[in-house]
Amino acid sequence: MPWPKTWFQKGFRLYMLDADRIVHIASWHQVGSAEELTEALSLAASRIPQKKVRPCLVGDGAPWLWSAMQQAFPAAREVLDFYHCAEHIHALASARYPDNPQTAFLWVESTMARLSHKGEVGAVIGGMNRMQPANEAAKEPIRKTIHYLETNKNRFSYHGARREGIESANKFICRVRIKRSGAWWLVSNCKNMLKLRCALVTGTFEQPFDNHIRQGKRLNVFLETHNAPLPSIQNILFHSRNET
């Protein structure tokens, strides 16, 4: 079964922060639609006493994702994923200085420092507007990066937002396991693997197996009560192939 074009690998993690530590409290990662993630995020948000905490949202530049997070946490601070922003800046540097990697590196370091430590988003955008493209191919990366920064210019309040270990969480849970070289997944198998990955990092790894055992016991009781034969391995494999 091929993945629908509107499906993707996406997820979120919830943390509790205080002065000394970051505590991971929940994870959700699946293959599905934007609507499914929005619904799951809204459910998670309904269980958090938002008036007693100060929510902070960290995300990439996808507009639909910010819309979903804003719907769930309307009063939260919004912070752009530092590493996602860095990917855009690196891509522009490679296009602008294709033959001078040292200059590209220094420009990236300077630009990211201005964005993350000084919050000089407007000044960085101004510099890009004055930037002379090295060739025709560099014009589009400049335009895209300017648009990206303008769209997210109010999400660079990194001061006071503790991010260590949080921004790369989705990559750790989802991409490292699912997007390995040569990996091909059926949708059902991929979803089950992501459930196990989430259970692993939340400390509930045994729970899915306990649920599976309980379901098996209920099935056996049902079959014994109704004098029904246990399914054969041939039937199980046949139905498995049918579903895929």
C-alpha positions as CSV (number, residue, x, y, z in Angstrom):
1,M,0.0,0.0,0.0
2,P,1.7,3.3,-1.1
3,W,1.7,6.2,1.2
4,P,-0.7,9.0,0.2
5,K,1.0,12.2,-0.9
6,T,-0.6,14.1,2.0
7,W,1.0,11.7,4.6
8,F,4.4,12.3,6.2
9,Q,6.5,11.3,9.2
10,K,5.9,13.8,11.9
11,G,5.6,14.0,15.7
12,F,6.0,16.1,18.8
13,R,7.5,15.8,22.3
14,L,6.4,17.5,25.5
15,Y,8.9,18.5,28.2
16,M,8.6,20.1,31.6
17,L,11.4,22.6,32.4
18,D,12.5,24.1,35.6
19,A,15.7,25.9,36.7
20,D,17.9,22.8,36.9
21,R,16.5,20.1,34.6
22,I,14.4,19.1,31.5
23,V,12.0,16.3,32.0
24,H,10.5,14.5,29.1
25,I,6.8,13.7,29.7
26,A,5.2,12.6,26.4
27,S,6.0,11.7,22.8
28,W,3.8,11.2,19.7
29,H,5.3,10.1,16.3
30,Q,3.4,8.6,13.4
31,V,3.0,8.4,9.7
32,G,-0.2,10.2,8.8
33,S,-1.9,13.4,7.8
34,A,-1.7,17.0,9.2
35,E,-5.2,16.5,10.6
36,E,-4.1,13.5,12.6
37,L,-1.2,15.3,14.2
38,T,-3.4,18.4,14.9
39,E,-5.9,16.1,16.7
40,A,-3.2,14.4,18.7
41,L,-1.6,17.7,19.7
42,S,-4.9,19.1,20.8
43,L,-5.6,16.1,22.9
44,A,-2.1,16.4,24.6
45,A,-2.7,20.1,25.1
46,S,-6.1,19.5,26.8
47,R,-4.3,17.5,29.5
48,I,-1.9,20.3,30.4
49,P,-2.9,23.1,32.9
50,Q,-1.8,25.8,30.5
51,K,-2.7,28.6,33.0
52,K,-0.2,27.2,35.5
53,V,2.7,26.8,33.1
54,R,4.4,28.9,30.4
55,P,4.3,26.9,27.2
56,C,7.0,27.3,24.6
57,L,6.7,25.9,21.1
58,V,9.7,24.8,19.1
59,G,9.1,24.0,15.5
60,D,10.4,24.2,11.9
61,G,9.1,26.6,9.3
62,A,6.1,24.6,8.1
63,P,3.0,27.0,8.3
64,W,0.5,24.2,8.8
65,L,2.6,22.9,11.8
66,W,2.6,26.3,13.5
67,S,-1.1,26.6,12.9
68,A,-1.7,23.3,14.6
69,M,0.5,24.3,17.6
70,Q,-1.1,27.7,17.9
71,Q,-4.5,26.1,17.9
72,A,-3.4,23.8,20.8
73,F,-1.4,26.4,22.7
74,P,-2.7,29.8,21.8
75,A,-0.8,31.7,24.5
76,A,2.6,30.0,24.0
77,R,5.9,31.5,23.1
78,E,7.0,30.5,19.6
79,V,10.7,29.6,18.9
80,L,12.0,28.6,15.5
81,D,14.0,25.3,15.5
82,F,17.7,26.5,15.5
83,Y,19.0,23.6,13.5
84,H,16.2,23.9,10.8
85,C,17.1,27.6,10.5
86,A,20.8,26.7,10.2
87,E,20.1,24.3,7.3
88,H,18.6,27.2,5.3
89,I,21.6,29.5,6.1
90,H,24.1,26.8,5.1
91,A,22.2,26.2,1.8
92,L,22.4,29.9,1.0
93,A,26.1,30.1,1.9
94,S,26.8,27.1,-0.4
95,A,25.0,28.8,-3.3
96,R,26.5,32.3,-2.7
97,Y,30.1,31.1,-2.2
98,P,30.3,27.9,-4.2
99,D,34.1,28.2,-4.8
100,N,35.1,29.5,-1.3
101,P,34.1,27.2,1.5
102,Q,36.0,29.1,4.1
103,T,34.2,32.4,3.3
104,A,30.9,30.4,3.3
105,F,31.7,29.0,6.8
106,L,32.6,32.3,8.3
107,W,29.4,33.9,6.8
108,V,27.3,31.1,8.3
109,E,28.9,31.5,11.7
110,S,28.4,35.2,11.7
111,T,24.9,35.1,10.5
112,M,23.7,32.4,13.0
113,A,25.3,34.4,15.8
114,R,23.4,37.5,14.8
115,L,20.2,35.6,14.6
116,S,20.4,33.4,17.7
117,H,22.4,35.6,20.2
118,K,21.5,39.1,19.1
119,G,18.2,38.7,17.4
120,E,19.2,40.8,14.5
121,V,16.7,39.3,12.1
122,G,15.9,42.6,10.3
123,A,19.6,43.4,9.8
124,V,20.3,39.9,8.4
125,I,17.3,40.2,6.0
126,G,18.6,43.6,4.9
127,G,22.0,42.1,4.2
128,M,20.5,39.4,2.1
129,N,18.5,41.9,0.1
130,R,21.8,43.6,-0.8
131,M,23.6,40.3,-1.5
132,Q,25.0,40.0,-5.0
133,P,24.3,36.4,-6.3
134,A,27.4,34.6,-7.6
135,N,25.4,33.2,-10.5
136,E,21.8,32.8,-11.7
137,A,21.5,29.6,-9.6
138,A,22.1,31.6,-6.4
139,K,19.1,34.0,-6.9
140,E,16.5,31.5,-5.8
141,P,18.2,30.4,-2.5
142,I,18.5,34.1,-1.6
143,R,14.8,34.7,-2.3
144,K,13.7,31.6,-0.4
145,T,15.9,32.3,2.7
146,I,14.6,35.9,2.9
147,H,11.0,34.7,2.7
148,Y,11.8,32.0,5.4
149,L,13.3,34.6,7.8
150,E,10.5,37.2,7.1
151,T,7.8,34.5,7.8
152,N,9.5,33.5,11.1
153,K,11.0,36.8,12.2
154,N,9.0,36.8,15.5
155,R,10.3,33.4,16.4
156,F,13.9,34.1,17.2
157,S,13.5,34.7,20.9
158,Y,16.2,32.2,21.9
159,H,17.1,34.0,25.0
160,G,15.3,32.4,27.9
161,A,14.2,29.4,25.8
162,R,16.1,26.3,26.9
163,R,16.4,24.1,23.9
164,E,19.3,21.7,24.6
165,G,18.3,18.1,23.7
166,I,14.8,19.2,22.5
167,E,15.1,20.4,18.9
168,S,16.6,17.2,17.5
169,A,14.2,14.9,19.3
170,N,12.0,14.3,16.3
171,K,15.0,13.3,14.3
172,F,16.3,10.9,17.0
173,I,12.9,9.1,17.3
174,C,11.7,9.2,13.8
175,R,14.2,9.7,11.1
176,V,17.2,7.8,12.5
177,R,15.1,4.6,12.6
178,I,12.7,5.0,9.7
179,K,14.8,6.8,7.1
180,R,17.8,4.5,7.1
181,S,19.5,3.9,3.8
182,G,17.6,1.3,1.8
183,A,14.7,1.1,4.2
184,W,11.2,0.5,2.8
185,W,8.1,0.5,5.1
186,L,4.5,-0.6,4.9
187,V,2.4,2.1,6.6
188,S,1.1,-0.3,9.3
189,N,4.6,-1.5,10.2
190,C,6.0,2.0,10.2
191,K,3.3,3.2,12.6
192,N,4.0,0.3,15.0
193,M,7.7,0.9,14.9
194,L,7.2,4.6,15.8
195,K,4.9,3.6,18.7
196,L,7.7,1.4,20.1
197,R,10.2,4.2,19.6
198,C,8.0,6.6,21.6
199,A,7.4,4.0,24.3
200,L,11.2,3.5,24.5
201,V,12.0,7.2,25.2
202,T,9.0,7.7,27.6
203,G,9.9,4.7,29.7
204,T,6.8,2.7,28.9
205,F,8.4,0.2,26.5
206,E,6.9,-2.8,28.3
207,Q,3.4,-1.4,28.0
208,P,2.8,-2.2,24.2
209,F,3.9,-5.8,24.9
210,D,1.6,-6.1,27.9
211,N,-1.3,-4.8,25.9
212,H,-0.5,-7.4,23.1
213,I,-0.5,-10.2,25.7
214,R,-3.8,-9.1,27.2
215,Q,-5.4,-9.0,23.7
216,G,-4.1,-12.5,23.0
217,K,-5.6,-13.8,26.2
218,R,-8.9,-12.2,25.5
219,L,-8.9,-13.8,22.0
220,N,-8.1,-17.2,23.5
221,V,-11.0,-16.9,26.0
222,F,-13.4,-15.8,23.2
223,L,-12.3,-18.8,21.0
224,E,-12.7,-21.3,23.9
225,T,-16.1,-19.9,24.9
226,H,-17.4,-20.2,21.3
227,N,-15.6,-23.5,20.6
228,A,-13.8,-21.9,17.7
229,P,-10.5,-23.2,16.4
230,L,-7.4,-21.2,16.7
231,P,-6.3,-19.5,13.5
232,S,-3.7,-21.4,11.6
233,I,-0.4,-19.8,10.6
234,Q,-1.5,-20.1,6.9
235,N,-4.6,-18.0,7.6
236,I,-2.6,-15.4,9.5
237,L,-0.1,-15.0,6.7
238,F,-2.8,-14.9,4.1
239,H,-4.7,-12.1,5.9
240,S,-1.4,-10.3,6.5
241,R,-0.6,-10.4,2.8
242,N,-4.2,-9.2,1.9
243,E,-3.9,-6.2,4.2
244,T,-0.7,-5.0,2.5
